[in-house]
Amino acid sequence: MKLARKNVSNIASLDNHYTKKQMKHFQKTQKQLVFRRRRLSLLFVIAAIFLLVSSINIYKNYRELQTLKAEKQTVLKQQKTSAAQKKELTDEVNLLKDTSYVEKLARSKYYLSKDGEKVYNYPQGNETESSK
């Protein structure tokens, strides 16, 4: 074991043209390797930023799509109710064009009568039950 310790202290570097050339080549490859690693890490950072921005935009668009779908549903419900209301109003307009319906409506609502006709007012069933 004593010999191994002596050998470590006895190692000397060669200082010739070949070793200098090999050292320069090694340093050059190390610089290239570091440059490649930095370039690759920069590429990964740029790709990560791009993916992050894209993901944020996709999420925003998804949320906007969901709100638009909900708004569409409410608008469709309003359209259905408006269409039903329009149908009722057009039916009522058509009925109001009929003179016999207008006369009947005036008699029931305003207690109008023809000449020589008597109008009797009967209480409705709901009103008599609630007054008891």
DSSP file (Angstrom, degrees, kcal/mol; ACC not computed):
  #  RESIDUE AA STRUCTURE BP1 BP2  ACC     N-H-->O    O-->H-N    N-H-->O    O-->H-N    TCO  KAPPA ALPHA  PHI   PSI    X-CA   Y-CA   Z-CA
    1    1 A M     >        0   0    0      0, 0.0     4,-1.4     0, 0.0     5,-0.1   0.000 360.0 360.0 360.0 -27.6    0.0    0.0    0.0
    2    2 A K  H  >  +     0   0    0      1,-0.2     4,-1.6     2,-0.2     5,-0.1   0.837 360.0  57.7 -66.3 -30.7    2.9    2.3    0.5
    3    3 A L  H  > S+     0   0    0      1,-0.2     4,-2.0     2,-0.2    -1,-0.2   0.869 101.4  55.0 -67.3 -36.8    3.8    1.9   -3.1
    4    4 A A  H  > S+     0   0    0      1,-0.2     4,-1.5     2,-0.2    -1,-0.2   0.877 106.7  51.2 -65.6 -36.7    0.4    3.2   -4.2
    5    5 A R  H  X S+     0   0    0     -4,-1.4     4,-1.3     1,-0.2    -1,-0.2   0.877 109.4  49.8 -69.2 -36.2    0.8    6.3   -2.2
    6    6 A K  H  X S+     0   0    0     -4,-1.6     4,-1.1     1,-0.2    -1,-0.2   0.880 106.3  56.1 -69.7 -36.3    4.1    7.0   -3.7
    7    7 A N  H  < S+     0   0    0     -4,-2.0     4,-0.4     1,-0.2    -1,-0.2   0.862 102.6  56.1 -64.3 -35.9    2.8    6.5   -7.2
    8    8 A V  H >< S+     0   0    0     -4,-1.5     3,-0.9     1,-0.2    -1,-0.2   0.906 111.1  42.8 -65.1 -40.5    0.2    9.2   -6.7
    9    9 A S  H 3< S+     0   0    0     -4,-1.3    -1,-0.2     1,-0.2    -2,-0.2   0.676 109.2  59.7 -79.0 -15.5    2.7   11.7   -5.8
   10   10 A N  T 3< S+     0   0    0     -4,-1.1     2,-0.3    -5,-0.1    -1,-0.2   0.461  77.8 111.7 -90.5  -1.9    5.0   10.6   -8.6
   11   11 A I    <   +     0   0    0     -3,-0.9     2,-0.4    -4,-0.4    -3,-0.0  -0.581  43.5 178.0 -77.7 130.5    2.4   11.4  -11.4
   12   12 A A        -     0   0    0     -2,-0.3     2,-0.3     0, 0.0    -2,-0.0  -0.968  27.4-117.2-130.8 147.9    3.5   14.3  -13.5
   13   13 A S        -     0   0    0     -2,-0.4     2,-0.3     1,-0.1     6,-0.0  -0.602  27.0-121.7 -85.9 144.9    1.7   15.7  -16.6
   14   14 A L        -     0   0    0     -2,-0.3     2,-0.5     1,-0.1    -1,-0.1  -0.649  16.3-158.2 -84.1 140.2    3.4   15.6  -19.9
   15   15 A D        +     0   0    0     -2,-0.3     2,-0.2     4,-0.1    -1,-0.1  -0.642  44.8 120.2-120.2  73.2    3.9   19.0  -21.6
   16   16 A N  S  > S-     0   0    0     -2,-0.5     4,-2.0     1,-0.0     5,-0.2  -0.728  76.2 -93.8-127.3 179.6    4.3   18.2  -25.2
   17   17 A H  H  > S+     0   0    0     -2,-0.2     4,-2.4     1,-0.2     5,-0.2   0.885 119.6  52.6 -63.0 -41.9    2.5   19.0  -28.4
   18   18 A Y  H  > S+     0   0    0      2,-0.2     4,-2.7     1,-0.2    -1,-0.2   0.923 110.4  46.2 -63.3 -46.2    0.3   16.0  -28.4
   19   19 A T  H  > S+     0   0    0      2,-0.2     4,-2.6     1,-0.2    -1,-0.2   0.885 112.7  50.9 -66.5 -37.4   -1.1   16.5  -24.9
   20   20 A K  H  X S+     0   0    0     -4,-2.0     4,-2.4     2,-0.2    -1,-0.2   0.920 111.7  47.8 -64.1 -41.9   -1.7   20.2  -25.6
   21   21 A K  H  X S+     0   0    0     -4,-2.4     4,-2.5     2,-0.2    -2,-0.2   0.918 113.0  47.8 -64.2 -44.0   -3.6   19.3  -28.8
   22   22 A Q  H  X S+     0   0    0     -4,-2.7     4,-2.7     2,-0.2    -2,-0.2   0.890 111.4  50.9 -64.7 -38.8   -5.6   16.7  -26.9
   23   23 A M  H  X S+     0   0    0     -4,-2.6     4,-2.7     2,-0.2    -2,-0.2   0.913 111.1  47.9 -65.4 -42.3   -6.3   19.1  -24.1
   24   24 A K  H  X S+     0   0    0     -4,-2.4     4,-2.6     2,-0.2    -2,-0.2   0.909 112.9  48.7 -63.7 -41.6   -7.5   21.8  -26.6
   25   25 A H  H  X S+     0   0    0     -4,-2.5     4,-2.6     2,-0.2    -2,-0.2   0.920 112.2  48.6 -64.0 -43.0   -9.7   19.2  -28.4
   26   26 A F  H  X S+     0   0    0     -4,-2.7     4,-2.3     2,-0.2    -2,-0.2   0.925 113.0  47.4 -62.3 -44.7  -11.1   18.1  -25.0
   27   27 A Q  H  X S+     0   0    0     -4,-2.7     4,-2.5     2,-0.2    -2,-0.2   0.892 111.6  51.5 -64.0 -39.2  -11.8   21.7  -24.0
   28   28 A K  H  X S+     0   0    0     -4,-2.6     4,-2.5     2,-0.2    -2,-0.2   0.928 111.1  46.4 -63.9 -45.4  -13.4   22.4  -27.4
   29   29 A T  H  X S+     0   0    0     -4,-2.6     4,-2.5     1,-0.2    -1,-0.2   0.871 111.7  52.3 -66.1 -34.8  -15.7   19.4  -27.1
   30   30 A Q  H  X S+     0   0    0     -4,-2.3     4,-2.7     2,-0.2    -2,-0.2   0.914 110.2  48.0 -65.8 -41.6  -16.6   20.4  -23.6
   31   31 A K  H  X S+     0   0    0     -4,-2.5     4,-2.9     2,-0.2    -2,-0.2   0.914 112.7  48.7 -63.5 -42.3  -17.5   23.9  -24.8
   32   32 A Q  H  X S+     0   0    0     -4,-2.5     4,-2.7     2,-0.2    -2,-0.2   0.903 111.6  49.8 -63.3 -40.1  -19.6   22.4  -27.6
   33   33 A L  H  X S+     0   0    0     -4,-2.5     4,-2.5     2,-0.2    -2,-0.2   0.918 112.6  46.3 -64.8 -43.5  -21.3   20.1  -25.1
   34   34 A V  H  X S+     0   0    0     -4,-2.7     4,-2.7     2,-0.2     5,-0.2   0.918 113.0  50.4 -64.1 -43.0  -22.0   23.0  -22.8
   35   35 A F  H  X S+     0   0    0     -4,-2.9     4,-2.7     2,-0.2    -2,-0.2   0.916 111.2  48.4 -61.7 -43.1  -23.3   25.1  -25.7
   36   36 A R  H  X S+     0   0    0     -4,-2.7     4,-2.9     2,-0.2     5,-0.2   0.915 111.8  49.4 -62.9 -43.3  -25.5   22.3  -26.9
   37   37 A R  H  X S+     0   0    0     -4,-2.5     4,-2.8     2,-0.2    -2,-0.2   0.926 113.1  46.4 -62.5 -44.0  -26.9   21.8  -23.4
   38   38 A R  H  X S+     0   0    0     -4,-2.7     4,-2.6     2,-0.2    -2,-0.2   0.919 113.9  48.3 -64.4 -42.6  -27.6   25.5  -23.0
   39   39 A R  H  X S+     0   0    0     -4,-2.7     4,-2.3    -5,-0.2    -2,-0.2   0.914 113.6  47.3 -63.8 -42.4  -29.2   25.6  -26.5
   40   40 A L  H  X S+     0   0    0     -4,-2.9     4,-2.4     2,-0.2    -2,-0.2   0.906 112.5  48.7 -65.9 -42.0  -31.3   22.6  -25.7
   41   41 A S  H  X S+     0   0    0     -4,-2.8     4,-2.3     2,-0.2    -2,-0.2   0.892 111.4  50.5 -66.5 -37.3  -32.4   24.0  -22.3
   42   42 A L  H  X S+     0   0    0     -4,-2.6     4,-2.6     2,-0.2    -2,-0.2   0.906 109.7  51.0 -63.9 -40.9  -33.3   27.3  -24.0
   43   43 A L  H  X S+     0   0    0     -4,-2.3     4,-2.6     1,-0.2    -2,-0.2   0.911 110.5  48.8 -62.1 -42.5  -35.3   25.4  -26.5
   44   44 A F  H  X S+     0   0    0     -4,-2.4     4,-2.6     2,-0.2    -2,-0.2   0.891 110.8  50.5 -64.6 -39.3  -37.1   23.6  -23.7
   45   45 A V  H  X S+     0   0    0     -4,-2.3     4,-2.5     2,-0.2    -2,-0.2   0.928 112.0  47.1 -64.5 -44.2  -37.8   26.8  -21.9
   46   46 A I  H  X S+     0   0    0     -4,-2.6     4,-2.6     1,-0.2    -2,-0.2   0.914 113.4  48.6 -63.4 -42.0  -39.2   28.4  -25.1
   47   47 A A  H  X S+     0   0    0     -4,-2.6     4,-2.7     2,-0.2    -2,-0.2   0.897 111.2  50.4 -64.6 -39.7  -41.3   25.3  -25.7
   48   48 A A  H  X S+     0   0    0     -4,-2.6     4,-2.4     2,-0.2    -2,-0.2   0.909 111.4  48.0 -65.2 -41.4  -42.6   25.4  -22.1
   49   49 A I  H  X S+     0   0    0     -4,-2.5     4,-2.8     2,-0.2     5,-0.2   0.925 112.2  49.7 -63.7 -43.9  -43.5   29.0  -22.4
   50   50 A F  H  X S+     0   0    0     -4,-2.6     4,-2.6     1,-0.2    -2,-0.2   0.925 112.6  46.8 -60.4 -45.4  -45.3   28.4  -25.7
   51   51 A L  H  X S+     0   0    0     -4,-2.7     4,-2.7     2,-0.2    -1,-0.2   0.883 112.1  51.1 -64.5 -38.3  -47.2   25.5  -24.2
   52   52 A L  H  X S+     0   0    0     -4,-2.4     4,-2.4     2,-0.2    -2,-0.2   0.937 112.3  45.1 -64.5 -46.8  -48.1   27.5  -21.2
   53   53 A V  H  X S+     0   0    0     -4,-2.8     4,-2.4     2,-0.2    -2,-0.2   0.915 114.7  49.1 -63.6 -42.4  -49.4   30.4  -23.2
   54   54 A S  H  X S+     0   0    0     -4,-2.6     4,-2.7    -5,-0.2    -2,-0.2   0.913 110.8  50.1 -63.2 -42.3  -51.3   28.0  -25.5
   55   55 A S  H  X S+     0   0    0     -4,-2.7     4,-2.5     2,-0.2    -2,-0.2   0.902 109.9  50.5 -63.6 -40.8  -52.8   26.2  -22.5
   56   56 A I  H  X S+     0   0    0     -4,-2.4     4,-2.5     2,-0.2    -1,-0.2   0.928 112.2  47.2 -63.1 -44.3  -53.9   29.5  -21.0
   57   57 A N  H  X S+     0   0    0     -4,-2.4     4,-2.6     2,-0.2    -2,-0.2   0.902 111.7  50.4 -64.4 -40.7  -55.6   30.6  -24.3
   58   58 A I  H  X S+     0   0    0     -4,-2.7     4,-2.4     2,-0.2    -1,-0.2   0.918 111.3  49.0 -63.3 -42.2  -57.3   27.2  -24.7
   59   59 A Y  H  X S+     0   0    0     -4,-2.5     4,-2.5     2,-0.2    -2,-0.2   0.919 111.7  48.7 -63.8 -43.8  -58.6   27.4  -21.1
   60   60 A K  H  X S+     0   0    0     -4,-2.5     4,-2.5     1,-0.2    -2,-0.2   0.927 112.6  48.2 -62.0 -44.1  -59.9   31.0  -21.7
   61   61 A N  H  X S+     0   0    0     -4,-2.6     4,-2.4     2,-0.2    -1,-0.2   0.879 110.4  52.1 -64.4 -37.1  -61.6   29.9  -24.9
   62   62 A Y  H  X S+     0   0    0     -4,-2.4     4,-2.2     2,-0.2    -2,-0.2   0.929 110.7  47.2 -63.5 -45.2  -63.1   26.9  -23.2
   63   63 A R  H  X S+     0   0    0     -4,-2.5     4,-2.2     1,-0.2    -2,-0.2   0.914 112.7  49.3 -62.7 -42.6  -64.6   29.1  -20.5
   64   64 A E  H  X S+     0   0    0     -4,-2.5     4,-2.4     1,-0.2    -1,-0.2   0.891 109.6  52.3 -64.2 -38.8  -65.9   31.5  -23.0
   65   65 A L  H  X S+     0   0    0     -4,-2.4     4,-2.4     2,-0.2    -1,-0.2   0.903 108.6  50.6 -62.9 -41.2  -67.4   28.7  -25.0
   66   66 A Q  H  X S+     0   0    0     -4,-2.2     4,-2.2     2,-0.2    -2,-0.2   0.912 111.4  47.2 -64.6 -42.0  -69.2   27.4  -21.8
   67   67 A T  H  X S+     0   0    0     -4,-2.2     4,-2.5     1,-0.2    -1,-0.2   0.889 112.2  50.6 -67.0 -37.4  -70.6   30.9  -21.1
   68   68 A L  H  X S+     0   0    0     -4,-2.4     4,-2.4     2,-0.2    -2,-0.2   0.881 109.2  50.9 -67.8 -36.6  -71.7   31.2  -24.7
   69   69 A K  H  X S+     0   0    0     -4,-2.4     4,-2.2     2,-0.2    -2,-0.2   0.917 111.5  47.6 -64.6 -42.1  -73.4   27.8  -24.5
   70   70 A A  H  X S+     0   0    0     -4,-2.2     4,-2.1     1,-0.2    -2,-0.2   0.914 112.7  48.9 -64.6 -41.6  -75.2   28.8  -21.3
   71   71 A E  H  X S+     0   0    0     -4,-2.5     4,-2.4     1,-0.2    -1,-0.2   0.885 108.8  53.9 -64.5 -37.8  -76.3   32.1  -22.9
   72   72 A K  H  X S+     0   0    0     -4,-2.4     4,-2.7     1,-0.2    -1,-0.2   0.912 107.1  51.3 -62.3 -42.5  -77.5   30.3  -26.0
   73   73 A Q  H  X S+     0   0    0     -4,-2.2     4,-2.2     1,-0.2    -2,-0.2   0.914 111.0  47.2 -62.3 -42.9  -79.7   28.1  -23.8
   74   74 A T  H  X S+     0   0    0     -4,-2.1     4,-2.5     1,-0.2    -1,-0.2   0.898 112.4  49.9 -66.3 -38.6  -81.2   31.1  -22.1
   75   75 A V  H  X S+     0   0    0     -4,-2.4     4,-2.5     2,-0.2    -2,-0.2   0.899 109.7  51.0 -66.2 -39.5  -81.8   32.8  -25.4
   76   76 A L  H  X S+     0   0    0     -4,-2.7     4,-2.3     2,-0.2    -2,-0.2   0.897 110.4  49.3 -64.7 -39.1  -83.4   29.7  -26.8
   77   77 A K  H  X S+     0   0    0     -4,-2.2     4,-2.5     2,-0.2     5,-0.2   0.926 112.2  48.2 -63.8 -43.4  -85.7   29.5  -23.8
   78   78 A Q  H  X S+     0   0    0     -4,-2.5     4,-2.7     1,-0.2    -2,-0.2   0.888 110.1  52.8 -63.0 -38.2  -86.6   33.2  -24.2
   79   79 A Q  H  X S+     0   0    0     -4,-2.5     4,-2.6     2,-0.2    -1,-0.2   0.913 109.2  48.9 -64.3 -42.0  -87.2   32.5  -27.9
   80   80 A K  H  X S+     0   0    0     -4,-2.3     4,-2.4     2,-0.2    -2,-0.2   0.929 113.7  45.4 -64.0 -44.6  -89.6   29.7  -27.1
   81   81 A T  H  X S+     0   0    0     -4,-2.5     4,-2.6     1,-0.2    -2,-0.2   0.898 113.8  50.0 -66.4 -38.1  -91.5   31.8  -24.6
   82   82 A S  H  X S+     0   0    0     -4,-2.7     4,-2.7    -5,-0.2    -2,-0.2   0.898 110.5  49.8 -66.1 -39.1  -91.6   34.7  -27.0
   83   83 A A  H  X S+     0   0    0     -4,-2.6     4,-2.4     2,-0.2    -2,-0.2   0.909 112.4  47.2 -65.6 -41.1  -92.9   32.5  -29.8
   84   84 A A  H  X S+     0   0    0     -4,-2.4     4,-2.4     2,-0.2    -2,-0.2   0.917 113.4  48.3 -65.5 -42.0  -95.6   31.1  -27.5
   85   85 A Q  H  X S+     0   0    0     -4,-2.6     4,-2.5     1,-0.2    -2,-0.2   0.901 111.0  50.8 -64.5 -40.2  -96.5   34.6  -26.4
   86   86 A K  H  X S+     0   0    0     -4,-2.7     4,-2.7     2,-0.2     5,-0.2   0.910 109.5  50.6 -63.6 -41.7  -96.6   35.8  -30.0
   87   87 A K  H  X S+     0   0    0     -4,-2.4     4,-2.5     2,-0.2    -2,-0.2   0.922 110.9  48.8 -62.5 -43.5  -98.9   32.9  -31.0
   88   88 A E  H  X S+     0   0    0     -4,-2.4     4,-2.4     1,-0.2    -2,-0.2   0.920 112.8  47.9 -61.4 -42.9 -101.2   33.7  -28.1
   89   89 A L  H  X S+     0   0    0     -4,-2.5     4,-2.6     2,-0.2    -2,-0.2   0.892 111.5  48.9 -68.1 -38.8 -101.3   37.4  -29.1
   90   90 A T  H  X S+     0   0    0     -4,-2.7     4,-2.5     2,-0.2    -1,-0.2   0.893 111.5  50.5 -67.8 -37.0 -101.9   36.6  -32.8
   91   91 A D  H  X S+     0   0    0     -4,-2.5     4,-2.2    -5,-0.2    -2,-0.2   0.917 111.7  48.1 -62.9 -41.6 -104.7   34.3  -31.8
   92   92 A E  H  X S+     0   0    0     -4,-2.4     4,-2.5     2,-0.2    -2,-0.2   0.893 110.4  51.2 -66.1 -38.9 -106.2   37.0  -29.6
   93   93 A V  H  X S+     0   0    0     -4,-2.6     4,-1.1     2,-0.2    -1,-0.2   0.922 110.1  49.6 -63.2 -42.8 -105.9   39.5  -32.5
   94   94 A N  H  X S+     0   0    0     -4,-2.5     4,-0.5     1,-0.2     3,-0.3   0.888 111.8  48.7 -63.5 -37.8 -107.7   37.1  -34.8
   95   95 A L  H >< S+     0   0    0     -4,-2.2     3,-1.2     1,-0.2     7,-0.3   0.885 106.9  55.8 -67.8 -37.3 -110.4   36.7  -32.1
   96   96 A L  H 3< S+     0   0    0     -4,-2.5    -1,-0.2     1,-0.3    -2,-0.2   0.712  98.3  62.6 -69.8 -18.4 -110.7   40.4  -31.7
   97   97 A K  H 3< S+     0   0    0     -4,-1.1     2,-0.6    -3,-0.3    -1,-0.3   0.732  87.2  85.6 -74.6 -21.3 -111.4   40.8  -35.4
   98   98 A D  S <X S-     0   0    0     -3,-1.2     4,-1.8    -4,-0.5     3,-0.1  -0.717  70.4-154.6 -83.3 121.0 -114.5   38.7  -34.9
   99   99 A T  H  > S+     0   0    0     -2,-0.6     4,-2.4     1,-0.2     5,-0.2   0.847  91.7  56.6 -68.1 -34.5 -117.4   41.0  -33.9
  100  100 A S  H  > S+     0   0    0      1,-0.2     4,-2.2     2,-0.2    -1,-0.2   0.887 108.1  48.3 -66.0 -36.5 -119.4   38.3  -32.1
  101  101 A Y  H  > S+     0   0    0     -6,-0.3     4,-2.7     2,-0.2    -1,-0.2   0.904 110.5  51.2 -67.6 -40.7 -116.3   37.5  -29.9
  102  102 A V  H  X S+     0   0    0     -4,-1.8     4,-2.5    -7,-0.3    -2,-0.2   0.910 110.8  48.8 -62.7 -41.9 -115.9   41.3  -29.1
  103  103 A E  H  X S+     0   0    0     -4,-2.4     4,-2.3     2,-0.2    -2,-0.2   0.930 112.4  47.9 -62.5 -45.0 -119.6   41.5  -28.2
  104  104 A K  H  X S+     0   0    0     -4,-2.2     4,-2.3     1,-0.2    -2,-0.2   0.899 112.6  49.1 -62.7 -41.3 -119.3   38.5  -25.9
  105  105 A L  H  X S+     0   0    0     -4,-2.7     4,-2.6     1,-0.2     5,-0.4   0.903 110.9  49.6 -64.7 -42.1 -116.1   39.8  -24.3
  106  106 A A  H  X S+     0   0    0     -4,-2.5     4,-1.9     1,-0.2     6,-1.1   0.882 111.3  49.9 -65.7 -37.9 -117.8   43.2  -23.7
  107  107 A R  H  X S+     0   0    0     -4,-2.3     4,-0.8     4,-0.2    -2,-0.2   0.923 116.7  39.9 -66.2 -44.0 -120.8   41.6  -22.1
  108  108 A S  H  < S+     0   0    0     -4,-2.3    -2,-0.2    -5,-0.2    -1,-0.2   0.876 125.0  34.7 -76.4 -35.8 -118.8   39.4  -19.8
  109  109 A K  H  < S+     0   0    0     -4,-2.6    -3,-0.2    -5,-0.2    -2,-0.2   0.893 132.5  23.7 -88.1 -41.1 -116.1   41.9  -18.8
  110  110 A Y  H  < S-     0   0    0     -4,-1.9    -3,-0.2    -5,-0.4    -2,-0.2   0.335  98.5-120.9-110.4   5.8 -118.0   45.2  -18.8
  111  111 A Y     <  +     0   0    0     -4,-0.8    -4,-0.2    -5,-0.2     2,-0.2   0.874  52.9 163.4  56.0  42.2 -121.6   43.9  -18.2
  112  112 A L        -     0   0    0     -6,-1.1     2,-0.3    -9,-0.1    -1,-0.2  -0.564  14.4-170.8 -85.0 155.0 -122.9   45.5  -21.4
  113  113 A S        -     0   0    0     -2,-0.2     2,-0.1     6,-0.1     3,-0.1  -0.949  23.3-108.0-143.6 163.5 -126.2   44.3  -22.7
  114  114 A K    >   -     0   0    0     -2,-0.3     3,-1.9     1,-0.2     2,-0.1  -0.372  60.4 -69.6 -81.5 169.1 -128.4   44.6  -25.8
  115  115 A D  T 3  S+     0   0    0      1,-0.3    -1,-0.2    -2,-0.1     3,-0.1  -0.419 122.4  10.0 -62.9 130.9 -131.6   46.6  -25.7
  116  116 A G  T 3  S+     0   0    0      1,-0.3     2,-0.4    -2,-0.1    -1,-0.3   0.551  99.8 124.7  79.2   8.7 -134.2   44.8  -23.5
  117  117 A E    <   -     0   0    0     -3,-1.9     2,-0.4     2,-0.0    -1,-0.3  -0.832  50.6-144.9-103.9 139.2 -131.7   42.3  -22.2
  118  118 A K        -     0   0    0     -2,-0.4     2,-0.5    -3,-0.1    -4,-0.1  -0.822   6.5-149.3-104.5 143.2 -131.1   41.9  -18.4
  119  119 A V        -     0   0    0     -2,-0.4     2,-0.5    -8,-0.1    -6,-0.1  -0.950   8.7-164.8-114.5 125.4 -127.7   41.0  -16.9
  120  120 A Y        -     0   0    0     -2,-0.5     2,-0.7     2,-0.0    -9,-0.0  -0.927  10.4-146.6-110.9 133.0 -127.5   39.0  -13.7
  121  121 A N        -     0   0    0     -2,-0.5    -2,-0.0   -10,-0.0     0, 0.0  -0.877  16.3-171.9-102.5 112.2 -124.3   38.9  -11.8
  122  122 A Y        -     0   0    0     -2,-0.7     2,-0.1     1,-0.0    -2,-0.0  -0.851  26.8-116.6-101.5 136.8 -123.6   35.5  -10.1
  123  123 A P        -     0   0    0      0, 0.0     2,-0.1     0, 0.0    -1,-0.0  -0.445  34.5-112.9 -69.0 146.0 -120.7   35.2   -7.7
  124  124 A Q     >  -     0   0    0     -2,-0.1     4,-1.6     1,-0.1     3,-0.3  -0.404  23.5-111.4 -78.7 158.7 -118.1   32.7   -8.8
  125  125 A G  H  > S+     0   0    0      1,-0.2     4,-1.5     2,-0.2     5,-0.1   0.828 113.9  53.1 -60.4 -37.1 -117.5   29.5   -6.9
  126  126 A N  H  > S+     0   0    0      1,-0.2     4,-1.8     2,-0.2    -1,-0.2   0.864 106.6  52.1 -70.1 -36.1 -114.1   30.5   -5.5
  127  127 A E  H  > S+     0   0    0     -3,-0.3     4,-1.4     1,-0.2    -1,-0.2   0.891 108.7  49.5 -70.0 -38.3 -115.3   33.7   -4.1
  128  128 A T  H  X S+     0   0    0     -4,-1.6     4,-0.6     1,-0.2    -1,-0.2   0.861 111.3  49.9 -69.8 -34.1 -118.2   32.1   -2.1
  129  129 A E  H >< S+     0   0    0     -4,-1.5     3,-0.6     1,-0.2    -1,-0.2   0.877 110.8  48.9 -70.6 -36.9 -115.9   29.5   -0.7
  130  130 A S  H 3< S+     0   0    0     -4,-1.8    -1,-0.2     1,-0.2    -2,-0.2   0.771 106.3  56.6 -75.4 -24.2 -113.3   32.0    0.5
  131  131 A S  H 3<        0   0    0     -4,-1.4    -1,-0.2     1,-0.2    -2,-0.2   0.653 360.0 360.0 -80.3 -14.1 -115.9   34.2    2.1
  132  132 A K    <<        0   0    0     -4,-0.6    -1,-0.2    -3,-0.6    -2,-0.1   0.473 360.0 360.0 -72.0 360.0 -117.2   31.3    4.4
